[in-house]
Structures are given as structure tokens and as C-alpha cells.
Amino acid sequence: ERPPHTSMMKSSLVPLVSFLLFVWGGLSSSAAAFSHGATSFISPAVSVSQQHEIISRRGAVHHFSGKRTKELCKLRMTSTTVESDITIKSRRHTLGSRRGTTALAGAGIFLCTLLKSNAAIAKTAATTVSTAAAPVILPPMHKILLACLLPTLLGFYKSEYGVSYGYGTAMAASSYLILASISQSAGLPLALSFASSTKPAAILSSLTATVNSLRTLLPASLPAFHAFALFFYGTRLDFFLLYRELCLPRFRAMRERIEDRAKKQGSRLKRTPFLLSCTFLYFCMVCPVLVTTKLCEGMSMSCAVGLGGGLASFLEKSLRLSVILALSGFLLGAVGDLNKSIGKMLKGEDTLITGGIFRFFRHPNYTGEVIGWSSSCLAAFLAVALKAVTDTSSNGGLHIWKSMAGFLSLSVMGVTGISFVLGTATAGLEFRQQEKYGDSEEYKQWVKKSWVGFKMGKQKKADSENIQETTEE
């Protein structure tokens, strides 16, 4: 559904490995949060620094293992024995006159700590990061521009590469520069040190350290979470494009057809204006992350549940929600692409996929991208509004709006441009599917029950031939 297209109809499919790594990271972070909460409840005598050291050195899984649980119990109750049926029986007078702590009490501890896991992990991470935090020094603008420009130059080699690999790599590289600056200021560098050794064990150790740094950093830093959302999107897009080119001959044939049409238009140098406009669009799409990094330094992803607290509290909660929606939108597109790839692999390339996430969204990848980029842009405006509301100067925060006006304008240009591309692609794909499947009852029922997403205009009949060349279900 995400064909290569010289007018920037792009492909966006998450590789299974990248998606599973992301899910694993999230689950591991939740496990670490639960472990931290359980440690604080069972053994209050243990200092906070000791608990942090346990979590950071042993990791969430080892920390929550049976062996570690016994060690923690010994710190709180020296004479406690752990029975095989997980029933904890106290043999001393603890907590006044209470005796005989049972498995039911253990279940209560589990439930309480689980309910507070999100707040616990964010609080723990924020405490750990704040001890080594330094002011964030953003990378120079020319480096971010180069990160957007250099991948796009692949379009001189293959016209389609400028809006496929160039697009994904520009998003991943530019957001990584910002994410690395944030992590460096927090004392959690993300650079992978492969130069010292190329042995698998050393590489695995470096990757593990980077993943652990991200697991600590993301709950503790809203700008880092925002930058990671774009990094995730660009990285998984590149992996999918590579998979598609290596494993699906029809996409290689389509790429060559697009290249043949581009060659007929003249020399490769004539692609320069188009590729420069792509570079500018990619830079505009990264600008919201620059805004949140400049204005939201020190803000974590933890948020008190409930309403109230005035305008500043409302803006703060909305800001956190917007960056979560940005990542959620990109995940929606990833799930849709994975759903379609598996469906066509099992049922055939000409199969109309209507199950799974497609039961609700006809084009989840396009829809997810629009949600992701719109939420990212919204986060920039909410960050400026929050900073202006909490500003105590005499002009009421007006100078903050003025200082960020340039970045906000570029952010609007970015989301407008990519939304136009995605909306036009959605209309084209709708037309193509209607031509191919419009007479089937399955298609008619699917259209009635599913949401088309953000569609821009209607495709004309005269463009049918071009759609067939550039649009694939």
C-alpha cells in the first residue's frame, strides 16, 4: 500500500525485528518499575541509591528473579523463610501485632506496585538522570540540515530513493543527532563503540548498553521521547524498504519503471530542485523536536492522573499526550504494514486485506503517519504555550512566542506538506482499489465498516494509468 512514487508517495512498513525490540523495551521498563516499587515496599531500610544501583547493574529481569527477591526479603526480615508455595510466613513480631504474612498480602503488594508502575519508572528514571544532567546543547543547524540533505541525494542515483531511503534516513539521522545530544547531557551516551572491537560479544555489549540507556532516558525526558518517535519511524521505514527491495521482485520492477520515466525527463541534474524541496520538507518535519528540546528540558513523561490544576497543568498533560500520540501514530502505520505484508504473503499478492487492523482502517499506514506528524507539530505549539503560561516576565511570555515563531512556522509547513502527500496518496489508492475490487461484495462491506482516513480530493479517471504504475495495494 506504500509504493515508491516520485511525487513522494512513500512506503512505510515496520520490520518485525524492530517492532519486537521496541515492545520488548517497553515491557522490560515496566518490569523495572514494578521491581523498584516492590523494593521500596518490602525493604524501606534500603537506601534509594542502593535500589538504583540494584536496578542499573542487574537489570529488570534479574532484579525481579527469585534469587533477588530472597535477597531483598533478607534485608527487611532477617528470619523470613520463603516456602515453595510462595507463602511468606513471618516468625517475628512485625508491624506491631501482625503476624503470619500470607500469599494474599504478597498479591496485594503486587497489585499496588503494578498500578503505580508507570509513575514509579518515570520517577526512578528522572531521579537517576537528574543526578548527572547538564544543559542540553543541540547540534548545530547545519548538521541537522546535512542529515536531511545527504540521504536525499540518493535520488540522483535512483529517482525513487530520494523519497524512500532518503526520507527514512533523513528522519532517523536528524532525530538521532538530537536524541544523542539529550542523552549526552544526561550522562547516558548512545554512541555505539564498534571501533574498539568487532567481536560479536563486544558489539552485543555495546547494543545492550545503548538499549539500557534508552530505557532509562525515555521515561525521564519528554524531548528524548519525542525524538525517539521520529528515530523509530525512520529506522523501521529503512528496514522495510530494504526487505521489500531484496525479497519482492514486483517492487524492484516498479522502481525501474519510475527510473525510466525520470530518465526520459532529462539529465539527473534536473532532479536537483525536487530533491532540495524534499530536503527542506524533511527539515521542517524535524523542527517540532527542536522546539520541545529547547523548551521542555527537564520535563519527564510522568504525569499525575486526573483533571484540574489550572491551565499550566492542562497544557503539560496535553503536551505529554501529544508526543505519545505521535509515537502511537507511527506504530499504527507499522502494525498496518506488517498486517498487510503477512496477509499477502499467506494469501497471495492480489488479495484484498480486510482483517486485523484493516478491519477499522482502510489505509492504516497513511492514517498513522498523518496522526504521528500532526501530533508532533501539535507538541511544538503546546510546548511554547506551556512555557509562555509559566513565564513570569512582564510581557506575559510573548517573547517566547516570538523567539519560536520561525520553528513553529517551519513545523506547520512540514505537517502541511506531508499531509498533502499522504492525503493525495490515499485518494489515489482508493481509486485503484475501487477499480480492482469494486464489484466484490467483500470490498463493499469493508468500505461501509472501515474508515478511509485523511483523503485529499478525488482521483480522476484520466489518471488511472499513472495510478496503476505508482500505487500498489
N, C-alpha and C positions, 0 to 999 in steps of 0.2 A: 504494500500500500504506500510505501515511501520511496518512489522511484527517483533515480537521478534525473535532474532537469536543469537545463542551463538558465532557466528563469527562477532558479532557487527552489524548486520542489524537491525537498531533500528527504533522505532516508533516515530513519531513527529507530533502530532495534537493539535492545539490550542483549548482550551475550549472557548466556546462562551463568557463566563463572562469575562475571562482575556483579550480577544481581544477587547471587547466593552469598558472595563475600560481604555485600552491603547488609543483607539480612542477618548474616552471622555476627557482624559487628554490633548491630543493634541489640540482638539477643544477648550477646556477651556483656554489653554495657548494662542491660537490665539485671543480669545476674550479679554483676559487680555492685550495683546499687542495693540489691537485696542483701548481699553479704555484708555490706557496710552497715545497713540498718540492723541486721541481726547482731553484728559485733557490738554495736553501741548499746543494744538492749540487754544482751546477756552479760557483758563484762564492762560495766561503766568505769571500772577501775583502770582499764587500759586507756592510755592517753590517745588523743586524736592523732598525733604524729605517728604513734606506733601502728594505729589502724591504717593510716595512709601508706605506711611502709609495707604492711602486710599485703594490701591491695595491689600496690605497684609492683612488688617483687614476685609475688606468687601468682598473680592474675586472678580473674574472677572464678575460673573453674576450679583451680587448686585451692583457692581460698574457701570455696563452698563445699569442698570434698569432705568425706567422712573423717579423714585424718585431721584436717584443720579444725573441724567442728569440735573434736575431742580436745584439741589444744586450747581452743577458746573457752570451753567449759571448765577446764582445769584452772584457768586464770580467774574465773568467777566463783567456782565451787570446788575447792581442792579435794573434797572427799566424794565428789559425784561419780557415779558409775553409769555407763551407757549400756543399757540392755539391748539384746538383739531385736526386740520388738519396738525399738526406738522410744520406749517409755523411760522417761527421766525420773528417777526416784531420789529424792533428797534425803540424806541421812544426817543432816544437821538442821538446827533451827535457823531458817532463812526467812527474811521478810517478816519479822515479828513472830507470829504464832502459826504461820502457814507451813505445812509440811507436805511431802509427797507430791512434787510436781509431776504431772502426768503428761501423756501424749497429747491430751486435749489442750493443755496450756502451750505445748510446743506448736500445735496447729494455730493457736491464737497468735503466737509470735509471728509465725509465717504469714498469716493473713494481714496483720498490721504492717509488717515491713514491706509486703508486696504492694499494698495500697499506697505506701509512701515511697515506692522505688524511684519514680521519675524525679521527685523533688530531692531525694537522697543523692542520686548520682550527680545531678546538676550541682547540688551544694558541695559535695565532695570534690568534684572536678574544679569548681570555681575556687575552692579553698586552695587546692593544690596549685592551680595555675597562678593565682594571685600572689603566691609567695615568691614567684620568680618573674612576675610580669614586668615588662618595661614598655615605654611608649611605642606604639606600632609605627614603624617607618615604612610607608608604602613604597613600592618600587617606582622608579621614575616613569613618567608617562610615555617616554619614547620606548621604553622596554615593553610596556603593555601594547603599544601600537605595533612594535615589531612582532610581538607574539601573535597579533591578529593578521599582520601582513604576510610574514614569511610562509605560513602554511597555505595561504590563499594563492600564492604564486605557483602552486602545483597546477593551477588552471592553465598555465602556459604549456604544460606537458600534455594534460588531458583536460579538455574543457570542463567536463563534469566534476573533476577533482576539486576545482575551486569552491564548489558548493556542497561537497560531500566530505572528503577528508579535510579539506581546508576549513570548512565550517566547524567540524567536530574538534579538530586540533587547535584551532584558534580559541574556542571556548575553554578547552581543557588547559591550554598553556597559559592564557591570560589569567584565568581564575587560580591556577596553581601558583603563579607569582604572588598574588595577593594572599592566598592561603599560607604560603611559605613565610611571608613577612609576619603574618599574625602569629604563626607557630613559633617563629624565631623569637619574637618579643616575649612569648610565654615560656621560653626555655624548653620548648618541645620541637626541635628541628625535624623537618620531614625529609630532608635530603637523603637519598639512598646512596650509601657509600659502597659502590661496586668497584671503585678503582683500587682499593686496597687488596681485594681478593675476589677471584671469580669462582671460588669453590661454592657448590650448592649450599653447603651449611652456612657460609658467610652471607650469601645472598638471602637465604631464608631468614637468618637472624636480622638482617637489615630491614626486610619487609615486615617482620614481626614487630620490630621497634617502631616503624612508621605507623602501622595499624594501631598499636597501643597508644602512640601519641595522638592519633586522630580520635580514638575512643575517649581519651581524657579531654582533648581540646574542644570537640564539637558541642558537648553539653554545656561547657563553661563559657563559650564565646558565640554570640549571635552572628557577628561578621564572619567568623570561621564557618559556621553552619551555612550561611548564605553562599559563601564562596565555594564550599564543598558541593552544594547543589548543582552549580554550573560545571564544576570539575567532573562530577559524576555523569552529567548529561553528555559532555563532550567525549569523555573516555569511552563510555559504553557505545556511543554512536560510531566511533572509530573502529572498535572491535567488531561491531555488527557489519559495518561496511567491508571490513577485511574478510569476514566469514562469507558474506554474500558474493564477493568477487572470486574467492577461491573455490566455493562449493556450488554456486548456482550459475550454470552457463548462460542462461537467458539474460541475466543482468550484465554479464560481460558483453554479450551481443548488443544489448541496448546501449551500453556505454560507447561501443564503437560506432553505432548509428549516430549518436549525438556528436561524436567527434568528427564524423564525416560531414555532417551538416555544418559544423563550426569551421571546418577547413574550407568549405565552399564559400564562406563569407569573407575570406581573405587570409592574410598572414596572421601569425599568432600574436603579433604586437597589437593588432586591432582589438584584442581582448582586454587590453590594459584598462580602459575606463570602467568596464564591467567589474573587473577584479578589484580595482581600487574602491568602487562603490560597495562591494562585498566587505572589504576590509573596514570601511567606515561603519557599515551596519554592525559588524561583529563588535567593534569597539563600543558602539552605542549600547549594545546589549550587555556589556560588562559594567557600564557606568553605575548601575544601581548598587553593585557590590562595593564600588569605590565610595559611594555615599554612606552606606551603612558602616563601612570600616572607619571612615573619618569621624562619624558622629556617634557611633554606638560602642566605642571601645570600652571594655569592661562589663558590658551587658551580657548576661548569660541567657540560656534558654529556659531556665526555671521560672515558673510563674505561679502565683497564688491562685487557687481555684475560686471562682465566684465573681460576681459583679461588684461595682462600687469602687470608691477610691478616687473619684474625680476624673477630669479629662486626661490628665497625665497617665493615670493608671489604665484608662481605656486605650489610649494610644500605644502604650507599652505592650499591652496584651495583643492588640491588633497587629503590631509590628512582628511579634513572635509568630502569630498565626500566619502572617503573610509569607514569611520565609519557610515555614513548614508546608504551606500550600505550594510554594514554588517547587520544593523537592517532591511533593506528592504528585504534582502535575507531570513532572519528568518520569516519575515511577509509573504513573498511569500509562504514558506512552510506551514505556519499557515493557510493561505487562502485556499491552496490546500487541506489540511487535512479536513478543515471544509466543503469545497465544496464536497468532496468525501463522508464524513460522512452523510451529509444531503441527497445527491443523493441516496446512498444505503439505507438510512432509508425510503425514499419515494418510491423507485422503486424496492428494493429487493437487497439482498446480492450478487447475481450473476450478477448484472447489470454492464455493462461496462460504466463507466462515461466518457463522451466526451464533456460535456458542461462546461460553466463557464471558470475558469482559465485553465481547461484541454483542452480547445479548442486550446491553444497555447503551453502548456507544458504537455507532457505525464506523467511526474513524477515531479510535481512542488515542492513536499516536499524535495526530494533528490536534485533537482536542486537548490532550495532555500538555502539549507544547504551548498552546495558547494560554492555558491556565498557569503553567510554570513561568512563562515570560511576563505575563500580566501581573502575577503576584510578586515577582522580583521587582518590577517597576514600582508597584504599589508600596513595597517595603521602603524604597528610597524616599518617597513622599512622606510616609509615616515617620521615618527616622528624622527628617527635617522638622516635621510638625512637633514631634516629641521634644526635640532639642529646643525649639522655639518656645514651647509652652513652659518648659522648666528653666528657661533663661531668666536671669534676674536683672538684666541691664535695663536702662531707662527706655530703650526703644522697643521693648517687648519682643525681642527675638527677630525683628525684621532684618537685621544684618545677617542672620543665619540663612534666611531665605535668599537674600541677595548673593551671599557667597556660594551657595549651592545651586543657583539658578542655571548656570551653564551645564552642570552634570545632570540636573533634572530635565533640562531641555533635550539633551542627548539621549537620556533614558526614554523619554516619550518617543523620540524619533526611532529608537531601536525597537520598542514594542509595537509601534505602528507599522514599521516596515515588515517585521517578521509576521505579524498578524495578517497583513495583506497577502504575503506569500502563502501562508498556511490556509487562509480563507479561500484564496483562488485555487489552491491545490485541492481543497475539499470539494469545491464546486465541480472541478474537472473530474475528480474521481467519482463523484455522484453520477455525473453524466455517463461515464464509462460503464459503471456498474448497471445503470438502468438499461443501457443498450444491450449489455451482455446477459443480464439476468431478469430483466423487467417483466418477462412473460411468465416467470415461475411463481407459483403460489408462496413458496418459501420466502422469496425476496419481498413480495408484497406484505406478508405478515411481519417480516423483520423490520421493514420500513415503518410500519404502524407502531411498533413497540419500542424501537430504539431511537436514540437522539442523534441527529446528524452532526451536532457540534456547531462550530462557528464557520458558517459558509458565507462567502462573499460573492454575490451575484449569481447568475445562471449561465451555464456554458452554452454557447451557440452551436447549432448543428454544423455550421461550416468548419468548426474546429475539431470535429470528430476524428479526423485522420491524425492530427497532431497529438490529440489526447492518447490515441492508441499507441503512438510511438513513445510517449513520455510518461504514461501513467500505467502502473501495474497494481492489481489488487493485492 
